[in-house]
């Protein structure tokens, strides 16, 4: 089992930009909803939609 930390920093759905330094989560656009800003409470621990960024 991998002990890789599943944070927004290494998630394929994180996109730098938006209203905060933390970026936006693009997962929601894949299900037809608006993208959401990544909050400080989530950025370091990730969420249930986390998926490893390609090439890492």
C-alpha positions as CSV (number, residue, x, y, z in Angstrom):
1,X,0.0,0.0,0.0
2,X,1.3,3.5,-0.8
3,X,1.9,6.0,1.9
4,X,1.8,8.9,-0.5
5,X,0.1,12.0,0.9
6,X,-3.1,12.7,-1.0
7,X,-3.1,16.5,-0.9
8,X,-4.4,19.0,-3.4
9,X,-0.7,19.8,-4.3
10,X,-0.3,16.5,-6.1
11,X,-3.9,16.0,-7.3
12,X,-4.7,16.1,-11.0
13,X,-7.8,18.3,-10.4
14,X,-5.8,21.2,-8.8
15,X,-5.3,24.2,-11.2
16,X,-3.3,27.2,-10.1
17,X,-5.5,30.3,-10.5
18,X,-8.8,31.6,-9.3
19,X,-9.2,33.9,-6.3
20,X,-6.7,32.2,-4.0
21,X,-3.0,31.2,-4.1
22,X,-4.3,27.6,-3.4
23,X,-6.0,27.4,-6.8
24,X,-9.2,25.8,-7.9
25,X,-10.5,22.3,-8.0
26,X,-11.5,21.3,-11.5
27,X,-13.2,18.0,-10.5
28,X,-16.6,19.6,-10.3
29,X,-16.5,20.7,-14.0
30,X,-16.1,17.0,-14.9
31,X,-19.6,16.4,-13.4
32,X,-21.2,19.5,-15.0
33,X,-20.9,21.8,-12.0
34,X,-18.8,25.0,-11.4
35,X,-15.2,24.6,-10.3
36,X,-14.6,25.5,-6.6
37,X,-11.8,27.4,-4.9
38,X,-9.5,25.1,-2.8
39,X,-9.8,26.1,0.9
40,X,-6.9,26.2,3.3
41,X,-8.6,23.5,5.4
42,X,-8.5,21.0,2.5
43,X,-5.4,21.8,0.5
44,X,-2.9,19.8,2.6
45,X,-5.2,16.7,3.2
46,X,-7.1,16.4,-0.1
47,X,-10.6,15.0,-0.4
48,X,-12.5,12.0,-1.6
49,X,-12.1,13.0,-5.3
50,X,-8.3,13.0,-5.1
51,X,-6.5,11.5,-8.1
52,X,-2.8,11.4,-8.6
53,X,-1.4,14.0,-10.9
54,X,0.1,12.5,-14.1
55,X,3.9,12.4,-14.2
56,X,4.5,12.5,-10.4
